[in-house]
Amino acid sequence: MKKTKPYKIVMIVLFAAILVVVPVMTFIMNPSEARPFSENENRYLSAFPKVSFDEFQNEKMQKGIEDWFSDRIWGREMWIKVRNGTERLIGKTDVKGIYTAGGRMMEIWNGGNGTDFIKSNLKAMDNFAKKYPDKPMYFLLAPTSQEVYSELFPQGAPISSQSEMLELCRENLTKVQTINVMPTMKLHANEYIYYRTDHHWTTYGAYLAYYDAAKAMGLKPAELSGFDIEHVSDSFRGTLYSKTLDDSITPDVMDYYHSKDVKQIKLTIKTSDEVNTYDDIYFREFLDVKDKYSSFLGQNSPFMSIETGSDGPSLLIFKDSYAHCFIPFLLSHYSKISVFDMRYFNDNISVYAKMKDYDSVMFIYNAITFSEDKNIRKLNLS
């Protein structure tokens, strides 16, 4: 009779123990929710892996269990803070790709996925523009805080120039006009134009970019006096805090800018499952949770459209989340602005928006997203 090898017996016993112990521990540690959401880290915690002997043998299940336990260990956020704090005490300023200096956190960018990747994204935009030669198209590449505060990084730090990336965009776009807001952002670097704990620009930073963009697009930009500024939060801790849990950085202030010229708002948000309409562009319920930035136009969605009831032209936008606090500044210029986020859109754009209904097109992406995300290439399928 063939004997079972000892190591296989051990594996079988361990596998059986997991089947019995894990469901009990799951219930004890988290009886109401199989995959809870961490507000501080702004992510769902790891789900328990699929249980099977094959998965156990190839170590996939073992890794999944390790992640699951790591996410549910008692006091896990406290331990994360202790670990990150210890690294800072010994002089490490880069924690999880976040550099801290000058009282702010900055996401480190060293070129994304490279020049060829960026060129492929640009080609998709240019090919799209060639299909509609009568539609003026613009590209605003938003710099991140790394570019504006690059002097805070030590000499030789592994960071890349976003100004050079913008020049690459200019050279490779033949049918789309690039909008350069980087000199303006650097000129105002001593003002509150980027959040300290989040990767986005502040509303005032977005206003400065809008001012340049409006002029480039042939619009007369609204002066600051044309807006009522509402301070809505002084306790915002954003995406960079979520990665570091560094309480030493002062929480951010968040403002809404209300245009005095916009009297009416109809916001329509469409997903594959439903259509919802609102009479405001601000979702104040998010001010009561950690994800406060989602109070600008709501959380990321595949498609939205904003109507102002005016007689102005219409604009189609392709964007990432940097556009959320930028778009409100455009409302006084347009009767309708429709917005695609290609990261969440998997249909033909003509199902949601007919190009004949729009007078111009704008692409707005921050440098990091544009250099790492290929979803803009879905334009090739439209």
Secondary structure, DSSP 8 states (H G I E B T S, - for coil): -----HHHHHHHHHHHHHHHHHHHHHHHH-SS-SS-EETTTTEE--------HHHHHTTHHHHHHHHHHHHHSTTHHHHHHHHHHHHHHTT--EETTEEEETTEEEE--S-TT-HHHHHHHHHHHHHHHHH-TTS-EEEEEE--HHHHTGGGS-TT-S---HHHHHHHHHHH-SSSEEE--HHHHHHTTTSS-B-SSSSSB-HHHHHHHHHHHHHHTT-----GGGEEEEEEEEEE--HHHHHH--TTS--EEEEEEEETT----EEEEE-SS-EEEES-SB-GGGGGSS-GGGGBTSS--SEEEEE-SSS--EEEEEE-GGGTTTGGGGGGG-SEEEEE-TTS--S-GGGT--GGG-SEEEEEEEHHHHHH--GGGGGGG-
